[in-house]
């Protein structure tokens, strides 16, 4: 293990890798075992933990950094439960199931040279800059270490079977047998999917695995299913095998995207609406959270099923905080994150996938037929544009569209402009000089017209 002295860490680098909700950077120049050790020690001091659970993904640097974090945490006086290889939602399960705060070593969908740390409090409660992460960062940067009266123990346990069994209590699958293609992208779904589908059994699901080999170099494609290019292999395999459904997971398997039997990608907004309807059937009148770039079909469908839709900013911290405030049963984001009250308000790509399988197995419909009532309006997907001054561009867009008849604008997150026939949102990136556009229309020509019109305004010379 690397030198565990936090005094050698560069404070400027520490501040650079501590992001809004996690730690993220390249290995070893930005993130290494020395930083992991210091973070483990600081984490215990800030959270006040007596016990901590730690998991890691398949990246080559992850086991060493997880061990370094555990050594730092134990030096600060906490006992550490190591669950080994895990998806992020498996770590969240362990935090809830074992009633411990936790840390997950992963860089999610980022390329192979990256790694990071996602930390939570007990019962998977998120930690961000305004809820403890800034204090952890400042302790790491300072090199200060509070003395501890004890050294904690480090031991191992396996929660994979318990995780799989728990998910199937929340979304049991029964009915007709399905053929399911699952693309793990060489990420952690290659670890969790065999356990989950093994409990379902071959009589319920014929599983066609793709890229289940754990490989942090991502030899086949990036484990980032929000990029359509990374769904190409899955779409082809669904058509080749005549499968009922395709599942695409990101690197740490906390996100899931669907492909239907025609080889067409399914909007995460559509899956949000489907799961919302299922949860409202179990919990009538409940609140459903959706972020502001999900389709307007989502709140429509929630109301039609007797629920109460609540709109939030983009980002898991806003979703989870609003879920806690409203006791919402479910929350969905257009990025493919799905949050469940019965899963400690944490996100789980596998649980979202099981909801889709359960709904499909209960019917004789194809997936595209099943989802027809939930997919109402064409959407552009997220389109990024490089801009020098995002605030100025948004001000110009507000001035251009705000005075039109029937138009409503708001600034909950960036600028949202709504009309009965169309809507669009533009948001600046937190980390890059980008403006992100999402547009929607009552039909394809309307969506395309608005998309192109707004893009032209964003990209015109100023």
C-alpha positions in Angstrom: 0.0 0.0 0.0 1.2 3.5 -0.7 2.6 5.8 2.0 -0.4 6.6 4.2 0.8 10.0 5.4 -1.8 12.6 4.4 0.9 15.3 4.9 2.3 14.5 1.5 -1.0 15.3 -0.3 -1.2 18.4 -2.4 -4.1 20.5 -1.1 -4.9 22.0 -4.5 -5.3 18.5 -5.9 -7.4 17.4 -3.0 -9.8 20.3 -3.7 -9.8 19.4 -7.4 -10.9 15.8 -7.0 -13.6 16.4 -4.3 -16.6 17.1 -6.5 -20.2 18.0 -5.5 -21.2 14.5 -4.6 -18.1 12.3 -4.7 -14.4 12.1 -5.2 -13.3 11.6 -8.9 -10.1 11.8 -10.8 -7.4 10.0 -12.8 -5.1 7.3 -11.3 -2.4 7.7 -10.0 -1.7 11.4 -10.7 -4.9 12.8 -9.0 -6.1 9.8 -6.9 -4.0 7.2 -5.2 -3.9 5.0 -2.1 -2.4 7.8 0.0 -5.4 9.9 -0.8 -7.8 7.0 -0.1 -6.1 6.4 3.3 -6.4 10.0 4.3 -10.1 10.1 3.1 -10.9 7.0 5.1 -9.6 8.6 8.2 -11.3 11.9 7.7 -14.6 10.2 6.7 -14.7 8.4 10.1 -13.9 11.6 12.0 -16.6 13.6 10.2 -19.3 10.9 10.1 -18.6 9.7 13.6 -18.8 6.1 12.5 -18.0 3.1 14.7 -18.5 0.8 11.8 -18.1 1.3 8.1 -18.9 -0.9 5.0 -16.6 -0.7 2.0 -17.0 -2.1 -1.6 -15.2 -1.6 -4.9 -15.7 -2.1 -8.6 -13.5 -4.0 -11.1 -11.0 -1.3 -12.0 -7.4 -2.4 -11.4 -6.8 0.3 -8.8 -10.0 -0.2 -6.8 -9.0 -3.1 -4.5 -5.8 -1.3 -3.3 -7.6 2.0 -2.8 -10.4 0.3 -0.9 -7.9 -1.4 1.4 -6.1 1.9 1.9 -9.4 3.6 2.8 -10.2 0.7 5.2 -6.7 1.2 6.9 -7.4 4.9 7.3 -10.8 4.3 8.7 -9.6 1.7 11.2 -6.8 4.0 12.3 -9.5 6.5 13.1 -11.2 3.9 15.4 -13.8 2.3 13.2 -14.4 -1.3 12.4 -14.5 -1.9 8.7 -16.7 -4.5 6.8 -15.2 -5.2 3.4 -17.8 -6.6 0.9 -15.3 -6.9 -1.9 -16.5 -6.6 -5.5 -19.8 -4.8 -5.6 -22.1 -2.6 -7.7 -22.9 0.8 -6.2 -26.4 -0.3 -5.5 -25.1 -3.4 -3.7 -23.0 -1.1 -1.5 -26.2 1.0 -0.8 -27.9 -2.3 0.1 -25.1 -3.2 2.5 -25.4 0.3 4.1 -29.1 -0.2 4.7 -29.0 -3.9 5.5 -26.1 -3.6 7.9 -27.1 -0.2 9.2 -23.7 1.3 8.6 -22.3 4.3 6.7 -20.4 3.2 3.6 -17.9 3.9 0.8 -17.8 2.6 -2.7 -14.7 2.8 -5.0 -15.8 3.4 -8.5 -15.7 5.9 -11.3 -19.0 4.8 -12.7 -19.1 5.2 -16.5 -15.8 7.2 -16.7 -13.0 5.8 -18.8 -10.4 3.3 -17.5 -7.9 5.8 -16.2 -10.4 7.2 -13.7 -11.4 6.1 -10.2 -13.4 7.6 -7.4 -15.2 7.3 -4.0 -18.9 7.5 -3.4 -19.6 7.9 0.3 -22.9 7.7 2.3 -24.1 7.8 5.8 -26.1 5.0 7.4 -29.0 3.7 5.4 -27.5 5.0 2.1 -28.1 8.7 3.0 -26.0 10.6 0.5 -23.0 12.8 1.4 -22.4 15.9 -0.7 -20.3 19.0 -0.2 -23.1 20.6 1.9 -23.7 17.5 4.0 -20.2 16.5 5.1 -18.0 16.1 2.0 -16.5 19.6 2.3 -15.5 18.8 5.9 -13.9 15.5 4.8 -12.1 17.4 1.9 -10.8 20.1 4.2 -9.4 17.5 6.7 -7.7 15.6 4.0 -6.2 18.8 2.5 -5.0 19.9 6.0 -3.2 16.7 6.8 -4.5 16.9 10.3 -5.3 13.6 12.1 -7.2 13.5 15.3 -5.8 10.9 17.7 -7.9 7.7 18.2 -8.1 5.7 21.4 -8.5 2.4 19.4 -7.7 0.8 16.1 -10.6 -0.8 14.4 -10.8 -4.3 13.1 -11.1 -5.0 9.3 -13.1 -8.1 8.3 -14.9 -9.4 5.2 -18.4 -10.4 4.5 -20.5 -11.4 1.5 -23.8 -9.6 0.9 -24.4 -10.5 -2.8 -27.0 -13.3 -2.2 -28.8 -11.1 0.3 -28.8 -8.2 -2.1 -30.2 -10.3 -4.9 -32.9 -11.8 -2.7 -33.9 -8.4 -1.4 -34.4 -6.9 -4.9 -36.7 -9.8 -5.8 -38.9 -9.1 -2.8 -39.3 -5.5 -4.1 -40.0 -6.5 -7.7 -40.9 -10.2 -8.0 -41.0 -11.6 -11.5 -43.6 -14.2 -12.5 -45.7 -15.1 -15.5 -44.4 -16.0 -19.0 -40.8 -16.9 -19.6 -38.7 -14.1 -21.0 -35.5 -14.0 -23.1 -33.4 -11.2 -21.7 -30.1 -9.9 -23.2 -28.0 -8.1 -20.6 -25.0 -6.0 -21.6 -22.8 -5.4 -18.5 -20.2 -3.4 -20.5 -17.5 -5.4 -18.6 -18.7 -3.6 -15.5 -20.3 -4.6 -12.2 -23.6 -6.0 -13.6 -21.4 -8.9 -14.7 -21.0 -9.6 -10.9 -24.6 -8.9 -9.8 -26.7 -10.1 -12.7 -25.8 -13.8 -12.4 -26.8 -13.7 -8.7 -30.1 -12.0 -9.4 -31.1 -14.0 -12.5 -29.8 -17.2 -10.8 -32.5 -16.7 -8.2 -35.2 -16.2 -10.9 -34.2 -19.4 -12.5 -34.0 -20.6 -16.1 -37.7 -21.5 -16.1 -38.5 -17.8 -15.7 -35.7 -16.1 -17.7 -33.4 -17.2 -20.5 -30.4 -14.9 -19.9 -28.2 -14.0 -22.8 -25.1 -12.4 -21.2 -22.9 -9.8 -23.0 -19.6 -8.6 -21.7 -20.0 -10.1 -18.2 -16.2 -10.4 -17.8 -15.1 -7.9 -15.2 -12.5 -5.7 -17.0 -11.8 -2.1 -16.0 -10.2 -1.4 -19.3 -13.6 -1.7 -21.0 -12.4 -3.6 -24.1 -15.7 -3.7 -26.0 -17.3 -0.2 -25.4 -17.6 2.4 -22.8 -19.9 1.4 -19.9 -22.0 4.5 -20.5 -25.4 3.5 -21.9 -26.7 7.1 -22.2 -24.5 7.3 -25.3 -26.4 5.6 -28.1 -23.2 4.3 -29.7 -22.7 2.1 -26.6 -26.1 0.4 -27.2 -25.2 -0.8 -30.7 -24.0 -4.3 -29.7 -27.0 -4.8 -27.4 -29.5 -3.8 -30.1 -27.9 -6.2 -32.6 -28.0 -9.1 -30.1 -31.6 -8.5 -29.2 -32.5 -8.8 -32.9 -30.2 -11.7 -33.5 -31.7 -13.7 -30.6 -35.3 -12.6 -30.9 -35.1 -11.5 -27.2 -38.1 -9.9 -25.4 -35.9 -7.2 -23.9 -32.4 -5.8 -23.7 -30.8 -4.3 -20.6 -27.7 -2.0 -20.6 -25.9 -1.2 -17.4 -23.2 1.4 -16.7 -19.9 0.6 -15.1 -21.0 0.5 -11.5 -24.5 -0.8 -12.5 -26.5 1.9 -10.7 -28.1 2.9 -14.0 -30.0 0.8 -16.5 -31.3 1.5 -20.0 -33.8 -0.7 -22.0 -33.9 -1.9 -25.6 -37.2 -3.2 -26.9 -37.8 -6.3 -29.1 -37.3 -4.2 -32.3 -33.9 -3.1 -31.3 -35.0 0.4 -30.4 -33.7 2.2 -27.3 -36.3 3.1 -24.6 -36.3 6.6 -23.1 -35.6 6.6 -19.4 -38.7 8.9 -19.0 -40.8 6.0 -20.4 -39.4 3.6 -17.8 -39.9 6.2 -15.1 -43.6 6.4 -16.1 -44.0 2.6 -16.1 -42.4 2.1 -12.7 -44.4 5.1 -11.3 -47.6 3.4 -12.4 -46.5 0.1 -10.8 -45.6 1.8 -7.5 -48.8 3.8 -7.4 -50.8 0.5 -7.9 -49.1 -0.7 -4.6 -49.2 2.6 -2.8 -52.2 4.6 -4.0 -52.0 8.4 -3.8 -48.3 8.4 -3.2 -45.8 11.1 -4.4 -43.6 10.5 -7.4 -40.4 12.6 -8.0 -39.2 13.4 -11.5 -36.5 15.8 -12.6 -37.3 18.7 -14.9 -35.9 17.1 -18.1 -38.0 14.0 -17.9 -40.9 13.9 -20.4 -44.1 15.8 -19.6 -45.7 12.5 -20.0 -44.4 11.5 -16.6 -46.4 13.9 -14.5 -49.4 13.3 -16.7 -49.3 9.6 -16.2 -48.7 10.0 -12.4 -51.8 12.1 -12.1 -53.8 9.7 -14.2 -52.8 6.9 -11.8 -53.9 8.9 -8.8 -50.4 10.0 -7.7 -48.8 13.4 -6.9 -45.9 14.4 -9.2 -43.2 16.6 -7.8 -40.6 18.2 -10.1 -37.0 18.7 -9.0 -33.7 19.9 -10.3 -31.3 17.4 -12.0 -29.1 15.5 -9.6 -29.4 12.6 -7.2 -28.9 14.9 -4.1 -32.0 16.9 -5.1 -34.0 13.8 -5.9 -33.1 12.0 -2.6 -33.7 15.1 -0.5 -37.1 15.7 -2.0 -38.0 12.1 -1.6 -37.2 12.3 2.1 -39.2 15.6 2.5 -42.3 14.2 0.7 -42.0 10.5 1.6 -42.2 9.8 -2.1 -42.4 6.2 -3.1 -40.3 6.5 -6.3 -38.1 9.0 -8.2 -36.8 8.9 -11.8 -34.2 10.8 -13.7 -33.8 11.1 -17.5 -30.2 10.0 -17.1 -31.3 6.5 -16.2 -31.2 6.7 -12.4 -34.2 5.3 -10.6 -34.7 5.8 -6.8 -36.9 3.6 -4.5 -38.3 4.4 -1.1 -38.2 0.8 -0.2 -34.5 0.6 -1.2 -33.5 3.3 1.3 -34.3 6.0 -1.3 -31.2 4.9 -3.2 -30.9 4.3 -6.9 -30.6 0.8 -8.4 -30.4 -0.1 -12.1 -31.1 -3.7 -11.3 -34.3 -3.0 -9.4 -35.5 -0.8 -12.3 -34.7 -3.6 -14.7 -36.7 -6.1 -12.5 -39.7 -3.8 -12.6 -39.6 -3.8 -16.4 -39.3 -7.6 -16.5 -42.1 -8.1 -14.0 -44.4 -5.8 -16.0 -43.6 -7.5 -19.2 -43.9 -11.1 -17.9 -47.4 -10.3 -16.6 -48.7 -9.6 -20.1 -48.6 -11.2 -23.6 -47.5 -7.9 -25.1 -44.2 -7.0 -26.6 -42.2 -4.5 -24.8 -42.9 -1.8 -27.4 -46.6 -2.5 -27.1 -46.5 -2.4 -23.3 -44.6 0.9 -23.3 -46.8 2.5 -25.9 -49.1 4.2 -23.4 -46.1 5.6 -21.5 -44.2 7.0 -24.5 -46.3 9.9 -25.6 -44.0 12.7 -26.9 -40.8 12.7 -29.0 -37.7 14.0 -27.2 -34.4 15.2 -28.5 -32.1 13.6 -26.0 -29.4 15.7 -24.4 -27.4 17.8 -26.8 -24.3 19.6 -25.7 -23.0 22.9 -27.1 -19.7 24.6 -26.2 -20.4 28.2 -25.1 -18.3 31.0 -23.7 -21.0 32.5 -21.5 -23.8 30.2 -20.6 -25.6 32.8 -18.5 -25.7 35.2 -21.5 -27.0 32.6 -23.8 -29.8 31.6 -21.4 -30.7 35.3 -21.0 -31.0 35.7 -24.8 -33.2 32.5 -25.0 -35.4 33.8 -22.2 -35.8 37.2 -24.0 -36.5 35.5 -27.4 -39.1 33.0 -26.1 -40.4 34.5 -22.9 -42.7 37.0 -24.5 -44.5 34.7 -26.8 -48.1 33.8 -26.4 -48.8 30.7 -24.3 -45.2 30.5 -23.1 -44.2 29.9 -19.5 -40.6 30.1 -18.3 -38.9 29.1 -15.0 -35.4 28.9 -13.6 -35.5 26.0 -11.3 -32.5 24.5 -13.0 -31.1 26.5 -15.9 -33.9 27.8 -18.1 -37.1 25.9 -18.9 -39.5 27.3 -21.6 -42.9 25.5 -21.9 -45.7 25.8 -24.4 -48.7 23.5 -24.9 -47.1 22.0 -28.0 -43.4 21.9 -26.9 -40.9 22.4 -24.1 -37.2 22.8 -23.8 -34.6 23.1 -21.0 -31.1 24.5 -21.2 -28.7 23.9 -18.3 -25.0 24.8 -17.9 -22.6 22.0 -17.1 -21.0 22.2 -13.6 -17.6 21.1 -14.9 -17.3 22.1 -18.5 -18.1 25.2 -20.7 -21.2 23.4 -22.1 -24.8 24.2 -22.3 -27.1 21.1 -22.4 -30.3 21.2 -24.4 -33.3 18.8 -23.9 -36.3 19.5 -26.2 -39.7 17.8 -26.5 -42.7 18.3 -28.8 -46.3 17.0 -29.3 -45.0 15.3 -32.5 -41.8 14.6 -34.2 -41.8 17.6 -36.6 -42.6 20.0 -33.7 -39.8 18.6 -31.6 -37.3 18.7 -34.5 -38.3 22.3 -35.3 -37.8 23.5 -31.7 -34.6 21.5 -31.3 -33.0 23.0 -34.4 -34.3 26.5 -33.7 -33.0 26.6 -30.2 -29.7 25.0 -31.2 -29.2 27.7 -33.8 -29.8 30.4 -31.2 -27.4 28.7 -28.7 -24.6 28.3 -31.3 -24.9 31.6 -33.2 -21.9 34.0 -33.0 -22.2 36.7 -30.3 
